Amino acid sequence: MSLNEFSLIKQFFTRQAQQSSVIKSVGDDCAILSVPHNQQLVVSMDTLVAGRHFPESATPYQIATRAFCTSVSDLAAMGATPLWFTLGLTLPSSDEQWLSQFSEGLFAAAKPFNMDLVGGDTTKGPLTITVQAHGVVEKNCALQRDAAQIGDRVFVSGYLGDGAAALALLQHKITASDELSDYLVSRFYSPVPQIALGQVIAPFTHAAIDISDGLLADAQHIADASQVSLVIDVDRLPIHPSLHDAMQKGMLGYERDAILSRALTGGDDYQLLFTVSESQLPAVNALIEDKLIHATEIGSVAANTDEQYTVQCAINGVPYSPSSLYRGYQHFTA
């Protein structure tokens, strides 16, 4: 016998709240939440659709971790502290085994951030997951896209190209060693939201964004919002050593230009792209040298050209156009 909506919620999605700010949670008409004094609420929402945002072969656990992590990544880009989330779940059927694995993955992903599930909705239909993440940031201190300034240096956290390589692997377009395969699959289904990094860099950063649609696409968002241009030094893009070695050995089936193209446009990396003023550069470099953050300087913010806000690529100062260049993922045109 299949579960009804309320039994489903009670059995799989009702947990004791960890945050004292949760006054009323799952089980009432609305959640009641207390926003800490002198803090502003930061809210983001992402929707994942089966076959579009994850392969049909993905396990329920993997689907849950991907849905949660990709949504919370937006909070990192604002320098926010995560607190709560809500879940919208559309299911073809109320399969108890599927729900058990999904809820296990969801709460496992939320645990490192002490985030509470405080509400949501369920309905029947094609598999679709919507996670709305809520966090707080000190009043008027949130990082935003529109504050980059001419002369800023451009940094990116972590490695680029992992998400695109992982998708190619899952689509059987490339092969990789067991070790590299495990790493890439983990990066695709459990990307780590850069919450701590966002909070550490906030005092030193002008503008920031998380990389979901691709480095160039998200850099363009900063350029447009800040009304500036960005120059990316392609030869400085951080590629994971194992991915780089596999490419060098011909194990991936594509050459250097292709891996750079994926790093620039592939998306699904969920790293932070941020700009730093010349005066704050020593402080950020000290954080990097002391291994308090993992970030790489990859470019600069420049004046506009003919009133156009552009993102330009170069290798050793020479303009560069990677093969199969596109401006990142866009819904309704992909």
C-alpha positions as CSV (number, residue, x, y, z in Angstrom):
1,M,0.0,0.0,0.0
2,S,1.5,3.4,-1.0
3,L,1.9,6.1,1.5
4,N,-0.3,9.2,1.4
5,E,1.3,12.7,1.4
6,F,1.1,13.3,5.2
7,S,2.4,9.8,6.1
8,L,5.2,10.3,3.7
9,I,6.2,13.6,5.2
10,K,6.0,12.3,8.8
11,Q,8.0,9.1,8.1
12,F,10.8,10.5,6.0
13,F,11.0,14.3,6.4
14,T,10.2,15.2,10.0
15,R,13.3,15.7,12.2
16,Q,14.0,17.5,15.4
17,A,15.2,21.0,14.7
18,Q,18.8,21.8,15.5
19,Q,18.6,25.6,15.3
20,S,17.0,27.5,18.2
21,S,15.7,29.9,15.6
22,V,13.2,27.4,14.5
23,I,9.9,28.1,16.4
24,K,7.6,25.9,14.2
25,S,8.8,23.5,11.6
26,V,7.4,20.6,9.4
27,G,3.9,19.7,10.3
28,D,2.1,23.1,10.4
29,D,0.7,25.4,7.7
30,C,3.9,27.5,7.8
31,A,7.3,27.5,9.4
32,I,8.0,30.1,12.1
33,L,11.6,31.3,12.1
34,S,13.5,33.9,14.1
35,V,16.0,35.9,12.2
36,P,19.0,36.8,14.5
37,H,19.3,40.5,15.5
38,N,21.1,42.7,13.0
39,Q,21.1,40.0,10.4
40,Q,19.5,40.0,6.9
41,L,17.7,37.0,5.4
42,V,19.3,35.5,2.3
43,V,17.2,33.1,0.2
44,S,17.9,31.0,-2.9
45,M,16.0,28.3,-4.7
46,D,17.0,25.7,-7.3
47,T,14.9,23.1,-9.2
48,L,16.3,19.9,-10.6
49,V,14.5,17.8,-13.2
50,A,15.2,14.1,-13.9
51,G,17.0,13.7,-17.2
52,R,17.8,17.4,-17.4
53,H,19.9,18.1,-14.3
54,F,20.9,14.5,-13.4
55,P,20.9,11.2,-15.3
56,E,18.0,8.8,-15.0
57,S,20.5,6.3,-13.6
58,A,21.3,8.5,-10.5
59,T,20.5,6.9,-7.1
60,P,18.0,8.6,-4.8
61,Y,20.9,9.4,-2.4
62,Q,22.9,11.0,-5.2
63,I,19.9,13.0,-6.4
64,A,19.3,14.4,-2.9
65,T,22.8,15.4,-2.2
66,R,23.1,17.2,-5.6
67,A,19.8,19.0,-5.1
68,F,20.8,20.2,-1.7
69,C,24.4,21.2,-2.4
70,T,23.7,23.1,-5.6
71,S,21.1,25.2,-3.8
72,V,23.2,26.0,-0.8
73,S,26.1,27.0,-3.0
74,D,24.3,30.2,-3.7
75,L,24.4,31.1,0.0
76,A,28.2,30.8,-0.2
77,A,28.4,33.4,-2.9
78,M,26.7,35.9,-0.6
79,G,29.0,35.1,2.3
80,A,26.0,33.9,4.3
81,T,25.5,31.4,7.1
82,P,23.1,28.6,6.2
83,L,20.2,28.0,8.6
84,W,17.2,26.4,7.1
85,F,15.8,24.9,3.9
86,T,12.5,23.8,2.4
87,L,11.8,21.0,-0.1
88,G,9.4,20.7,-3.0
89,L,9.2,17.1,-4.1
90,T,7.3,15.9,-7.2
91,L,7.3,12.1,-7.4
92,P,5.9,9.5,-9.9
93,S,5.0,7.3,-6.9
94,S,5.5,7.0,-3.2
95,D,8.2,4.3,-3.3
96,E,9.3,3.8,0.4
97,Q,12.7,2.4,-0.5
98,W,13.4,5.4,-2.8
99,L,12.2,7.9,-0.2
100,S,14.3,6.3,2.5
101,Q,17.4,6.6,0.4
102,F,16.5,10.1,-0.8
103,S,15.9,11.4,2.7
104,E,19.1,9.8,4.0
105,G,21.1,11.7,1.4
106,L,19.2,14.9,2.0
107,F,19.9,15.0,5.7
108,A,23.4,13.7,5.3
109,A,24.1,16.7,3.0
110,A,22.5,19.1,5.4
111,K,24.3,17.8,8.6
112,P,27.7,19.6,8.1
113,F,25.9,22.9,7.9
114,N,23.4,22.3,10.8
115,M,20.6,23.2,8.5
116,D,17.0,22.3,9.4
117,L,14.3,21.2,6.9
118,V,11.4,23.5,8.0
119,G,8.8,22.8,5.4
120,G,7.9,22.1,1.8
121,D,5.4,20.3,-0.4
122,T,4.9,17.0,-2.2
123,T,2.8,16.1,-5.2
124,K,2.6,13.4,-7.9
125,G,4.2,13.9,-11.3
126,P,7.5,13.6,-13.2
127,L,10.5,13.5,-10.7
128,T,11.4,17.1,-9.8
129,I,13.2,18.4,-6.8
130,T,13.2,22.0,-5.6
131,V,15.3,23.1,-2.6
132,Q,15.0,26.6,-1.2
133,A,17.9,27.5,1.0
134,H,17.7,30.2,3.7
135,G,20.7,31.8,5.4
136,V,21.6,35.0,7.2
137,V,24.3,37.6,6.7
138,E,25.3,40.6,8.8
139,K,23.2,43.6,7.8
140,N,24.5,45.3,4.6
141,C,27.5,42.9,4.4
142,A,26.3,40.4,1.8
143,L,28.6,39.8,-1.2
144,Q,26.9,40.7,-4.5
145,R,27.6,40.6,-8.2
146,D,27.4,44.3,-8.8
147,A,30.4,45.6,-6.9
148,A,33.4,44.7,-9.0
149,Q,35.7,47.7,-9.8
150,I,38.2,48.4,-12.5
151,G,41.6,47.3,-11.3
152,D,40.3,44.4,-9.2
153,R,42.0,41.0,-9.5
154,V,39.8,38.0,-10.3
155,F,40.1,34.9,-8.2
156,V,38.4,31.5,-8.4
157,S,38.3,28.8,-5.6
158,G,39.1,25.1,-6.0
159,Y,39.4,23.5,-9.5
160,L,37.5,24.1,-12.7
161,G,36.4,21.6,-15.3
162,D,35.4,18.8,-12.8
163,G,31.7,19.2,-13.4
164,A,32.0,19.0,-17.2
165,A,34.4,16.1,-17.0
166,A,32.0,14.3,-14.6
167,L,29.1,14.8,-16.9
168,A,31.1,13.4,-19.9
169,L,32.0,10.4,-17.8
170,L,28.4,9.8,-16.7
171,Q,27.3,10.0,-20.3
172,H,30.0,7.5,-21.3
173,K,31.8,10.0,-23.6
174,I,35.1,9.6,-21.7
175,T,36.7,6.9,-19.6
176,A,38.9,7.4,-16.5
177,S,40.7,5.4,-13.9
178,D,38.7,4.2,-10.9
179,E,40.3,6.8,-8.7
180,L,39.5,9.7,-11.0
181,S,36.1,8.3,-11.7
182,D,35.2,8.2,-8.0
183,Y,36.5,11.8,-7.6
184,L,34.5,13.1,-10.6
185,V,31.3,11.4,-9.7
186,S,31.6,12.8,-6.1
187,R,32.1,16.3,-7.5
188,F,29.0,15.9,-9.7
189,Y,26.6,14.6,-7.1
190,S,28.1,16.1,-3.9
191,P,29.7,19.4,-4.8
192,V,30.9,21.1,-1.6
193,P,29.2,24.5,-1.1
194,Q,32.0,26.9,-0.3
195,I,30.3,28.4,2.7
196,A,33.5,28.8,4.9
197,L,35.4,30.4,2.0
198,G,32.6,32.9,1.3
199,Q,32.6,34.0,4.9
200,V,36.4,34.3,5.1
201,I,36.8,36.3,1.9
202,A,33.8,38.6,2.5
203,P,35.8,41.4,4.2
204,F,38.3,41.5,1.3
205,T,36.0,41.0,-1.7
206,H,34.1,43.4,-3.9
207,A,31.9,41.0,-6.0
208,A,31.3,37.3,-5.9
209,I,29.2,34.6,-7.7
210,D,29.1,30.8,-7.5
211,I,30.0,29.0,-10.7
212,S,27.0,26.9,-11.8
213,D,26.5,27.8,-15.5
214,G,30.2,28.0,-16.4
215,L,33.1,30.3,-15.6
216,L,32.5,32.6,-18.6
217,A,28.8,32.7,-18.2
218,D,29.0,33.6,-14.5
219,A,31.9,36.0,-15.1
220,Q,29.6,37.7,-17.6
221,H,27.0,38.1,-14.9
222,I,29.5,40.0,-12.8
223,A,30.5,42.1,-15.8
224,D,26.9,43.0,-16.6
225,A,25.9,43.7,-13.0
226,S,29.0,45.8,-12.2
227,Q,29.2,47.4,-15.7
228,V,32.8,46.4,-16.2
229,S,34.8,44.0,-18.3
230,L,36.8,41.0,-17.1
231,V,40.0,39.5,-18.6
232,I,40.6,35.8,-17.9
233,D,44.2,34.4,-18.1
234,V,43.3,31.0,-19.4
235,D,46.8,29.6,-18.7
236,R,46.2,30.2,-15.0
237,L,43.0,28.2,-14.7
238,P,43.2,25.7,-11.9
239,I,42.7,22.1,-13.2
240,H,42.7,19.2,-10.8
241,P,46.1,17.4,-11.0
242,S,44.5,14.0,-11.7
243,L,42.4,15.4,-14.4
244,H,45.3,17.2,-16.0
245,D,47.5,14.1,-15.8
246,A,44.8,11.9,-17.4
247,M,44.5,14.5,-20.2
248,Q,48.3,14.5,-20.7
249,K,48.3,10.7,-21.0
250,G,45.5,10.8,-23.5
251,M,43.1,8.9,-21.2
252,L,40.2,11.3,-21.5
253,G,40.0,11.3,-25.3
254,Y,40.4,15.0,-25.7
255,E,43.3,17.5,-25.8
256,R,44.4,20.5,-23.8
257,D,42.2,22.9,-25.7
258,A,39.1,20.8,-25.0
259,I,39.8,20.6,-21.3
260,L,40.3,24.4,-21.2
261,S,37.0,24.8,-23.0
262,R,35.3,22.6,-20.5
263,A,36.9,24.6,-17.6
264,L,35.7,27.9,-19.1
265,T,32.2,26.9,-20.2
266,G,31.2,23.5,-18.8
267,G,29.6,24.6,-15.5
268,D,28.6,22.5,-12.5
269,D,31.8,23.3,-10.6
270,Y,30.1,25.3,-7.8
271,Q,33.2,27.1,-6.9
272,L,33.3,30.9,-6.1
273,L,34.4,33.5,-8.6
274,F,35.3,36.8,-6.8
275,T,37.1,40.1,-7.3
276,V,39.6,41.7,-4.9
277,S,40.9,45.3,-4.9
278,E,44.7,46.0,-5.2
279,S,44.7,47.2,-1.6
280,Q,43.2,43.9,-0.3
281,L,45.4,41.7,-2.5
282,P,48.1,41.1,0.2
283,A,45.5,39.9,2.7
284,V,44.0,37.4,0.3
285,N,47.4,36.2,-0.9
286,A,48.3,35.6,2.8
287,L,45.1,33.5,3.2
288,I,46.2,31.4,0.2
289,E,49.8,31.0,1.3
290,D,48.7,30.0,4.8
291,K,46.3,27.4,3.2
292,L,43.4,29.0,4.9
293,I,41.6,29.2,1.5
294,H,42.1,27.4,-1.8
295,A,41.9,30.0,-4.5
296,T,43.8,31.1,-7.6
297,E,44.2,34.5,-9.2
298,I,43.0,34.1,-12.8
299,G,42.5,37.6,-14.2
300,S,41.5,41.2,-13.7
301,V,38.7,43.7,-14.0
302,A,39.1,46.2,-16.9
303,A,37.3,49.2,-18.3
304,N,34.6,48.6,-20.8
305,T,35.1,48.5,-24.6
306,D,32.7,50.6,-26.6
307,E,30.2,50.5,-23.8
308,Q,30.2,46.7,-24.0
309,Y,30.6,44.6,-20.8
310,T,32.7,41.7,-22.0
311,V,34.6,38.7,-20.7
312,Q,37.8,38.2,-22.7
313,C,40.2,35.2,-22.6
314,A,43.9,35.3,-23.2
315,I,46.9,33.0,-22.9
316,N,50.2,34.9,-22.2
317,G,48.5,38.0,-23.4
318,V,47.3,36.5,-26.7
319,P,43.5,36.5,-27.3
320,Y,42.1,33.0,-26.9
321,S,38.9,31.4,-28.2
322,P,38.4,27.8,-27.0
323,S,36.9,25.3,-29.2
324,S,33.1,24.8,-29.0
325,L,32.9,28.0,-27.0
326,Y,29.5,28.9,-25.6
327,R,28.4,31.1,-22.9
328,G,27.3,28.6,-20.3
329,Y,24.0,26.7,-19.7
330,Q,20.8,28.6,-20.2
331,H,17.3,27.2,-19.7
332,F,14.9,27.2,-22.6
333,T,17.8,27.5,-25.1
334,A,19.7,24.4,-24.2
